[in-house]
């Protein structure tokens, strides 16, 4: 039986390396950071939209995002890239966790989980586009 030769095997192997390598990680990592920032902004908007600070401040209803009062909660939400493919959106405000999940004395006023859920499709599209860009670059030989 004659030996068959696989044509283009080396090029295909190189392309696969690119798809699992630095280019893919860089593209997807950038998309994840942009997605994190979109979630951050969505959470900040949910807190500040229509809220009244100071003397006329009214707490939000249970189950609704907290109404902005001092600006501490919205102002301390941040997006961090903690690893090449890991992005965290968090708040270091002392009020963050009790408002998000509630306490024995107060019902939850979630703002992060609803922001994440509201941006789910956008995040998916950002990552898909990043993967598509990396795949196209692997075909063209760009890095």
N, C-alpha and C positions, 0 to 999 in steps of 0.2 A: 504494500500500500504506500503511495507516495506521501511524503511529508507535506503537510499544508502549512503555509505561512500566514500568520495573522498580520494583515496590513494595517499600519497606523497604531500598533499596540503601544509603542513608545510615546507617541503624541497623546494617546488616550490616557495612559498612566500619568503623564505630566499634568494633564487637565484635571484628573481626579485629585492629584496632590494639591493643586491650586484651590479646588473646591473645598478641601478640608483644611486648608492652610490659612496663612495670614490675611490674604485678601478677603476671604469669606468672613473671618472673625472681625476684621476691621469694618467691613460694610454692615454686617448685622449688628455689631456693637454700636456703631453710629446711629443706626435706626432705632435700636433699643433706647439709647439716651434721648433721642428726639421724642420717642413714645413716652418715656418717663416725664419729660418736660410737659408734654400735652396733658398727662394725668395730673401733674402738679398744678397747672393753670386751671384745669377743670375743677379741682378741689378748691383752689383759691377763689374762683368765681362763685362756686356754690356757697361759700362762706360770706362773701362780701356783697353779693347781689341783693340789693334792697334792704340791707341791714342798716340800722341806725345805732350809732355809737353814743356813749355818754349817758346823760340824764334820761333821754327818751328810749334807751335800749330796751328791747323786749326779747327775752329768750325765745328760741325757736321751739316749735312743737316737737314732742317726741317723734323720732323716726325721720325728722327733717334735718338737713345740715344746720350746724350751729349758726346763729346770726353773729356777725362780726361785732365786737365791742371795742376792744383795745387794739386789735390788729395783730396781737401776739400769735394767735393760732395760724392765720393765713400767712403771716410774715415769716414764720419759721418752717414752712414746708419747703423741702429741698429735694433735688434729684442728684443722686451720686452714682457714678459708675464704679462699683466695688470690685469688679473683675471684668475681663474683656467682654463677656456675654452675660453679665449680671448688673442690673440697674435697680436701685432702690429709691422709692419715693417715700419720704417720711417727714414727720414733724418732730422737732425736739422741744416743742412747747409742753409745759407741765400739764396742760389741759387736753392734749392730743388724744391719749388713750382713753381717759374717762369719757370724753365726748364720743369717740368712735364706737366704743363697746358698751358704754353705760356703767353704772355703779349700783350698789344696793339702794342708793337714795335718789338716783336719777336715771331715767330711760336714755338709751343711746340716741345720739344725734350724729349719725354716720355721715362722713364726707369723703373719706378716702376710698372706701369700697365702692360707693356709687360713682365716683370719678373714674375709677378703674373700669367698672362695668360700662360706663358711658363711652369710654375710649377703646373698648375691646376691638371693635372692627377696624378702627383707624390703626391701632397697633399691629394688628394682623396684616393689614395692607402695607404698612411701612416695612415690616420684616420681609414680606413676600417680594416687595420691590428691591430690597437690598440683596436678597438671594438671587433674584433675576439679574441684577447688575453684576454680581460676582460670577454668575454662570456665563453671561455675555463676555465678560473680560477674559474668562478662561478659554473661550473659543477664539478670541482675537489675539491672544498672546500677551495682552496687557497685564500688569500686576498692580 
